[in-house]
Amino acid sequence: MTKLMQLKGYKGWIVTDGSAGAVVQARGIADALELNYVLKTVTPKGLHRFFSPWASVSYKERFGQHGSNFSAPWPSVAIASGRLSIPYIRAIKRSAGSDCYTIILQDPKTRADIADLIWVPEHDRRRGKNIITTLTSPHSFSPQRISDLRENMTADISALPSPRVAIMLGGKNSAYKFLEKDYARLELSLTSMGRLGASFMITSSRRTHRELLHVVERATSNTPRILWTGVGYNPYANFLAHAEWLVVTSDSVNMTGEACATGRPVYVFTPSGGTAKFSRFHNALKAYGSTRDLPERFDTLDDWSYHPLSASKEIAIEIEKRYECRHKVSTFCKKSLD
């Protein structure tokens, strides 16, 4: 695979509203490019917030003025994620011009020419000359990071008997409704997995609701486990690296993609609801061979393998190609004018 070098060490900005999903994706790209980057969290107010991504940046933020959060010297690369970040990336592109390569993650719901490059997941329908897609979302779990994590197993994970199963919980959202029949199905599945001798590494997220966590706690109560509910050190990265099997709820595109970066079998639990967009995503992963539907009852743990998915590296390679191409065109134009 192409080696990334061109933008290594270049100054970068990550512009988001601070939400975990947006930051994870943007940092994944910046890490893959090896940028020297800073995080810039935006919190527009009132009408500027309501009308994002179409609004302008409020004059109260003194955009471009010395001493403000957004002023020269401009970065070589700026990455924006989330609708509240779009007015800022538009303003950066206008102020910095060709000196800054601008990138938007996810569909900005505006004109494509507001940034040099737009990334959308493959299950999104938007396409265009400056739009690229990957099967999963970008994140910071590169093959090298997964390999490094596997070199050292923490004592609490080492104490768990094999097979070790990571359970990665999302929660209710606008697409998925967790009903009583879903909880019963999940509890039966996890209980049967425990009876086969599995141990569990369970992690919740910000969206994990109490009833879902309670069901998982009950289903795994008679088996060796580590349960993280948001207090203290987050063992998520170690769970991901050391799991021999993974179970993830279908509502989380980011966590599903991170699970598929391991090359290990991934079972997806799908509660009631869903959308066509989610279906396209999960059907594509099943077709790729990384995931299978979580069965209602386990008689045996199926084993399968696949090439780990690394969206951040794919996107970073494409960014470097396009950046180099633009640089060559710019240099040629300058020489022609001289």
PALO-324538 format. One record per residue (C-alpha): residue number from 0; z, y, x; residue in three letters. Coordinates in Angstrom, 2 decimals, always signed. Layout:
BEGIN
   pos         Z         Y         X   code
   NUM         Z         Y         X    ALA
...
***
This chain:
BEGIN
   pos         Z         Y         X   code
     0     +0.00     +0.00     +0.00    MET
     1     -0.72     +3.54     +1.16    THR
     2     +1.99     +5.02     +3.34    LYS
     3     +3.41     +8.36     +2.19    LEU
     4     +3.72    +10.98     +4.92    MET
     5     +1.93    +14.18     +4.00    GLN
     6     +4.65    +15.88     +1.94    LEU
     7     +7.65    +14.37     +3.72    LYS
     8    +10.24    +17.07     +4.37    GLY
     9     +8.40    +19.73     +2.36    TYR
    10    +10.46    +22.05     +0.18    LYS
    11    +10.68    +20.93     -3.45    GLY
    12    +12.26    +22.07     -6.69    TRP
    13    +13.25    +19.83     -9.59    ILE
    14    +13.47    +21.76    -12.86    VAL
    15    +15.16    +20.09    -15.85    THR
    16    +17.63    +20.76    -18.65    ASP
    17    +20.09    +18.50    -16.83    GLY
    18    +19.68    +15.50    -19.14    SER
    19    +20.15    +12.19    -17.34    ALA
    20    +16.73    +10.77    -18.27    GLY
    21    +14.84    +13.84    -17.09    ALA
    22    +16.74    +14.06    -13.79    VAL
    23    +16.30    +10.33    -13.06    VAL
    24    +12.53    +10.52    -13.46    GLN
    25    +12.08    +13.70    -11.45    ALA
    26    +14.33    +12.56     -8.62    ARG
    27    +12.41     +9.30     -8.50    GLY
    28     +9.21    +11.19     -7.66    ILE
    29    +10.91    +13.58     -5.22    ALA
    30    +12.59    +10.68     -3.42    ASP
    31     +9.31     +8.75     -3.17    ALA
    32     +7.62    +11.82     -1.67    LEU
    33    +10.65    +12.34     +0.62    GLU
    34    +10.83    +16.01     -0.31    LEU
    35    +13.62    +18.29     +0.80    ASN
    36    +14.47    +19.24     -2.75    TYR
    37    +17.04    +21.07     -4.84    VAL
    38    +17.88    +20.58     -8.51    LEU
    39    +17.52    +23.59    -10.79    LYS
    40    +19.03    +23.20    -14.26    THR
    41    +17.71    +25.53    -16.96    VAL
    42    +19.60    +26.52    -20.11    THR
    43    +17.44    +28.92    -22.15    PRO
    44    +19.14    +30.52    -25.13    LYS
    45    +18.19    +31.54    -28.65    GLY
    46    +14.49    +31.88    -29.43    LEU
    47    +13.52    +31.01    -25.85    HIS
    48    +15.18    +27.65    -26.36    ARG
    49    +13.93    +27.12    -29.90    PHE
    50    +10.30    +27.89    -29.04    PHE
    51    +10.15    +25.89    -25.81    SER
    52     +7.76    +24.67    -24.47    PRO
    53     +5.61    +27.53    -25.80    TRP
    54     +8.02    +30.37    -25.07    ALA
    55     +8.13    +32.46    -21.92    SER
    56    +11.12    +32.70    -19.60    VAL
    57    +13.62    +35.29    -20.80    SER
    58    +13.55    +38.60    -18.92    TYR
    59    +17.34    +38.26    -18.63    LYS
    60    +16.83    +35.48    -16.09    GLU
    61    +15.09    +37.94    -13.73    ARG
    62    +12.45    +35.35    -12.88    PHE
    63    +10.80    +36.09     -9.54    GLY
    64    +13.29    +38.80     -8.60    GLN
    65    +15.28    +38.56     -5.39    HIS
    66    +18.58    +36.75     -5.87    GLY
    67    +17.62    +35.00     -9.11    SER
    68    +17.53    +31.22     -9.50    ASN
    69    +13.73    +31.35     -9.34    PHE
    70    +12.37    +33.58     -6.62    SER
    71    +10.36    +33.45     -3.39    ALA
    72    +10.06    +31.67     -1.06    PRO
    73     +8.43    +29.30     -3.51    TRP
    74     +8.52    +25.53     -2.94    PRO
    75     +5.56    +23.46     -1.83    SER
    76     +6.10    +21.13     -4.79    VAL
    77     +7.80    +21.81     -8.14    ALA
    78     +8.54    +19.00    -10.59    ILE
    79     +9.50    +19.73    -14.19    ALA
    80    +10.78    +17.27    -16.78    SER
    81    +11.71    +18.01    -20.40    GLY
    82    +10.42    +20.61    -22.86    ARG
    83    +12.94    +23.29    -21.82    LEU
    84    +11.55    +23.20    -18.28    SER
    85     +7.94    +23.92    -19.29    ILE
    86     +8.16    +27.76    -19.47    PRO
    87     +9.62    +27.73    -15.94    TYR
    88     +6.96    +25.51    -14.38    ILE
    89     +4.31    +27.67    -16.04    ARG
    90     +5.90    +30.77    -14.51    ALA
    91     +6.20    +29.10    -11.10    ILE
    92     +2.51    +28.21    -11.13    LYS
    93     +1.61    +31.76    -12.10    ARG
    94     +3.85    +33.34     -9.43    SER
    95     +3.27    +30.94     -6.50    ALA
    96     -0.39    +30.19     -7.15    GLY
    97     -1.95    +27.54     -4.95    SER
    98     +0.99    +27.62     -2.53    ASP
    99     +2.98    +25.40     -4.90    CYS
   100     +1.78    +22.11     -6.34    TYR
   101     +3.19    +21.86     -9.87    THR
   102     +3.95    +18.58    -11.65    ILE
   103     +5.13    +17.89    -15.20    ILE
   104     +6.68    +14.59    -16.26    LEU
   105     +6.11    +13.57    -19.90    GLN
   106     +3.72    +15.21    -22.36    ASP
   107     +4.44    +18.98    -22.33    PRO
   108     +2.89    +19.36    -25.80    LYS
   109     +0.87    +22.30    -24.51    THR
   110     -2.36    +22.85    -22.58    ARG
   111     -2.89    +20.49    -19.67    ALA
   112     -3.81    +23.30    -17.26    ASP
   113     -0.28    +24.71    -17.14    ILE
   114     +0.38    +22.39    -14.17    ALA
   115     -1.65    +20.81    -11.40    ASP
   116     -0.66    +17.30    -12.47    LEU
   117     +0.92    +15.74    -15.55    ILE
   118     +2.40    +12.25    -15.66    TRP
   119     +2.82    +10.40    -18.95    VAL
   120     +3.79     +6.76    -19.53    PRO
   121     +0.91     +4.42    -20.27    GLU
   122     +2.11     +3.93    -23.86    HIS
   123     +1.63     +7.66    -24.49    ASP
   124     -1.80     +8.50    -25.91    ARG
   125     -2.43    +11.71    -23.95    ARG
   126     -5.18    +11.55    -21.33    ARG
   127     -7.14    +14.04    -19.20    GLY
   128     -8.53    +14.79    -15.73    LYS
   129     -5.17    +15.98    -14.37    ASN
   130     -3.12    +13.39    -16.27    ILE
   131     -2.01    +10.12    -14.68    ILE
   132     -0.19     +7.17    -16.23    THR
   133     +1.95     +4.21    -15.15    THR
   134     +3.34     +1.27    -17.09    LEU
   135     +6.98     +2.22    -16.48    THR
   136     +8.77     +5.51    -15.82    SER
   137     +9.60     +6.82    -12.35    PRO
   138    +13.10     +6.26    -10.94    HIS
   139    +14.85     +6.04     -7.57    SER
   140    +15.12     +2.26     -7.33    PHE
   141    +12.40     +1.73     -4.76    SER
   142    +11.76     -1.76     -3.34    PRO
   143    +13.49     -0.64     -0.13    GLN
   144    +16.57     +0.59     -2.00    ARG
   145    +16.83     -2.65     -3.99    ILE
   146    +16.51     -4.62     -0.75    SER
   147    +19.18     -2.52     +0.95    ASP
   148    +21.58     -2.95     -1.97    LEU
   149    +21.11     -6.72     -1.87    ARG
   150    +22.19     -6.79     +1.77    GLU
   151    +25.77     -5.98     +0.75    ASN
   152    +27.46     -7.47     -2.30    MET
   153    +30.69     -5.85     -3.45    THR
   154    +33.77     -8.05     -3.68    ALA
   155    +34.06     -7.87     -7.47    ASP
   156    +30.44     -8.98     -7.95    ILE
   157    +30.80    -11.68     -5.29    SER
   158    +33.74    -13.10     -7.25    ALA
   159    +31.56    -13.67    -10.32    LEU
   160    +30.08    -17.16    -10.63    PRO
   161    +26.31    -17.60    -10.62    SER
   162    +24.17    -17.04    -12.61    PRO
   163    +25.08    -13.34    -12.82    ARG
   164    +23.59    -11.51    -15.81    VAL
   165    +23.43     -7.71    -16.02    ALA
   166    +23.68     -6.32    -19.55    ILE
   167    +22.36     -2.76    -19.75    MET
   168    +23.20     -1.04    -23.01    LEU
   169    +21.45     +1.90    -24.60    GLY
   170    +22.25     +2.71    -28.20    GLY
   171    +21.12     +4.24    -31.45    LYS
   172    +18.30     +6.77    -31.38    ASN
   173    +15.72     +8.12    -33.80    SER
   174    +13.65     +4.92    -33.50    ALA
   175    +16.16     +2.07    -33.52    TYR
   176    +18.90     +1.38    -36.07    LYS
   177    +21.50     -1.17    -35.09    PHE
   178    +22.34     -3.12    -38.27    LEU
   179    +24.96     -5.80    -38.90    GLU
   180    +22.34     -8.53    -38.65    LYS
   181    +21.34     -7.16    -35.23    ASP
   182    +24.91     -7.26    -33.95    TYR
   183    +25.28    -10.84    -35.17    ALA
   184    +22.07    -11.86    -33.42    ARG
   185    +23.11    -10.21    -30.15    LEU
   186    +26.59    -11.73    -30.23    GLU
   187    +25.25    -15.22    -30.81    LEU
   188    +22.74    -14.86    -27.97    SER
   189    +25.26    -13.60    -25.40    LEU
   190    +27.87    -16.15    -26.42    THR
   191    +25.40    -19.00    -25.93    SER
   192    +24.43    -17.56    -22.54    MET
   193    +28.09    -17.59    -21.51    GLY
   194    +28.42    -21.22    -22.54    ARG
   195    +25.72    -22.08    -20.01    LEU
   196    +28.01    -20.78    -17.27    GLY
   197    +26.70    -17.23    -16.92    ALA
   198    +28.93    -14.38    -15.81    SER
   199    +28.27    -10.80    -16.90    PHE
   200    +27.97     -7.33    -15.40    MET
   201    +27.97     -4.93    -18.34    ILE
   202    +27.19     -1.23    -18.22    THR
   203    +27.09     +1.27    -21.07    SER
   204    +25.25     +4.59    -21.21    SER
   205    +25.80     +7.94    -22.89    ARG
   206    +24.15     +6.70    -26.07    ARG
   207    +26.10     +3.45    -26.33    THR
   208    +28.00     +3.57    -29.62    HIS
   209    +31.38     +1.99    -30.11    ARG
   210    +30.29     -0.84    -32.40    GLU
   211    +27.59     -2.05    -29.97    LEU
   212    +30.04     -2.07    -27.08    LEU
   213    +32.65     -3.85    -29.19    HIS
   214    +30.19     -6.62    -30.08    VAL
   215    +29.26     -7.14    -26.43    VAL
   216    +32.91     -7.13    -25.39    GLU
   217    +33.70     -9.80    -27.99    ARG
   218    +30.69    -11.96    -27.08    ALA
   219    +31.63    -12.01    -23.38    THR
   220    +35.42    -12.07    -23.71    SER
   221    +35.75    -15.74    -22.67    ASN
   222    +33.51    -15.49    -19.61    THR
   223    +33.95    -13.89    -16.16    PRO
   224    +32.69    -10.33    -16.33    ARG
   225    +32.76     -6.77    -15.05    ILE
   226    +32.67     -4.16    -17.81    LEU
   227    +31.92     -0.52    -16.99    TRP
   228    +32.35     +2.00    -19.82    THR
   229    +31.82     +5.29    -18.02    GLY
   230    +35.13     +5.70    -16.19    VAL
   231    +35.29     +5.86    -12.40    GLY
   232    +32.65     +4.70     -9.93    TYR
   233    +29.38     +3.74    -11.59    ASN
   234    +28.33     +0.24    -10.40    PRO
   235    +24.94     +0.39    -12.16    TYR
   236    +22.87     +0.23     -8.96    ALA
   237    +24.77     -2.82     -7.69    ASN
   238    +24.50     -4.54    -11.07    PHE
   239    +20.75     -3.98    -11.00    LEU
   240    +20.32     -5.31     -7.48    ALA
   241    +22.56     -8.37     -7.72    HIS
   242    +21.68     -9.61    -11.20    ALA
   243    +19.83    -12.92    -11.35    GLU
   244    +18.89    -12.21    -14.96    TRP
   245    +18.95     -8.94    -16.88    LEU
   246    +19.38     -8.06    -20.55    VAL
   247    +18.45     -4.56    -21.73    VAL
   248    +18.29     -2.97    -25.17    THR
   249    +14.77     -1.93    -26.16    SER
   250    +15.72     +1.66    -27.02    ASP
   251    +15.92     +2.63    -23.32    SER
   252    +12.53     +2.97    -21.64    VAL
   253    +14.15     +4.16    -18.40    ASN
   254    +16.60     +1.25    -18.09    MET
   255    +13.93     -1.28    -19.00    THR
   256    +11.69     +0.10    -16.27    GLY
   257    +14.51     +0.03    -13.74    GLU
   258    +15.25     -3.60    -14.64    ALA
   259    +11.59     -4.42    -14.01    CYS
   260    +11.87     -2.95    -10.51    ALA
   261    +13.98     -5.97     -9.50    THR
   262    +11.37     -8.72     -9.86    GLY
   263    +14.02    -10.74    -11.72    ARG
   264    +13.71    -12.07    -15.30    PRO
   265    +14.35     -9.36    -17.91    VAL
   266    +15.27    -10.17    -21.51    TYR
   267    +14.85     -7.36    -24.04    VAL
   268    +17.04     -7.16    -27.14    PHE
   269    +15.24     -5.38    -29.98    THR
   270    +17.34     -4.14    -32.93    PRO
   271    +15.92     -3.11    -36.29    SER
   272    +13.45     -0.25    -36.36    GLY
   273    +11.16     +0.85    -33.57    GLY
   274     +7.91     +2.79    -33.42    THR
   275     +4.32     +2.09    -32.44    ALA
   276     +4.95     +3.87    -29.13    LYS
   277     +7.91     +1.64    -28.25    PHE
   278     +5.92     -1.42    -29.31    SER
   279     +3.05     -0.50    -26.99    ARG
   280     +5.50     -0.14    -24.10    PHE
   281     +7.29     -3.44    -24.64    HIS
   282     +4.12     -5.39    -25.43    ASN
   283     +2.60     -4.14    -22.16    ALA
   284     +5.63     -5.33    -20.17    LEU
   285     +5.47     -8.76    -21.81    LYS
   286     +1.76     -8.95    -21.03    ALA
   287     +2.50     -7.98    -17.41    TYR
   288     +4.99    -10.85    -17.24    GLY
   289     +8.22     -8.98    -16.46    SER
   290    +10.03     -9.23    -19.81    THR
   291    +10.59    -11.62    -22.69    ARG
   292    +12.31    -11.23    -26.04    ASP
   293    +16.00    -12.11    -26.02    LEU
   294    +16.30    -15.40    -27.95    PRO
   295    +18.89    -15.78    -30.69    GLU
   296    +20.40    -18.75    -28.87    ARG
   297    +20.10    -20.04    -25.30    PHE
   298    +19.82    -23.74    -24.54    ASP
   299    +18.71    -22.95    -20.99    THR
   300    +18.00    -19.86    -18.93    LEU
   301    +14.27    -19.58    -18.32    ASP
   302    +13.24    -18.46    -14.87    ASP
   303    +10.12    -16.49    -14.03    TRP
   304     +8.95    -14.02    -11.42    SER
   305     +6.54    -11.09    -11.16    TYR
   306     +5.67     -8.35     -8.72    HIS
   307     +8.34     -5.62     -9.11    PRO
   308     +7.11     -2.48    -10.82    LEU
   309     +7.40     +0.69     -8.72    SER
   310     +6.09     +3.63    -10.74    ALA
   311     +7.57     +6.29     -8.45    SER
   312     +5.56     +5.05     -5.47    LYS
   313     +2.36     +4.81     -7.55    GLU
   314     +2.78     +8.37     -8.81    ILE
   315     +3.71     +9.71     -5.36    ALA
   316     +0.59     +8.18     -3.81    ILE
   317     -1.60     +9.82     -6.44    GLU
   318     +0.15    +13.18     -5.93    ILE
   319     -0.50    +13.04     -2.18    GLU
   320     -4.16    +12.16     -2.70    LYS
   321     -4.68    +15.08     -5.07    ARG
   322     -2.62    +17.46     -2.95    TYR
   323     -4.72    +16.60     +0.11    GLU
   324     -7.94    +17.03     -1.83    CYS
   325     -6.90    +20.46     -3.09    ARG
   326     -5.80    +21.49     +0.42    HIS
   327     -9.20    +20.51     +1.84    LYS
   328    -11.04    +22.45     -0.88    VAL
   329     -8.82    +25.49     -0.29    SER
   330     -9.40    +25.36     +3.47    THR
   331    -13.17    +25.04     +2.99    PHE
   332    -13.22    +28.02     +0.61    CYS
   333    -11.23    +30.18     +3.04    LYS
   334    -13.58    +29.31     +5.91    LYS
   335    -16.60    +30.10     +3.73    SER
   336    -15.18    +33.52     +2.87    LEU
   337    -14.50    +34.21     +6.55    ASP
***
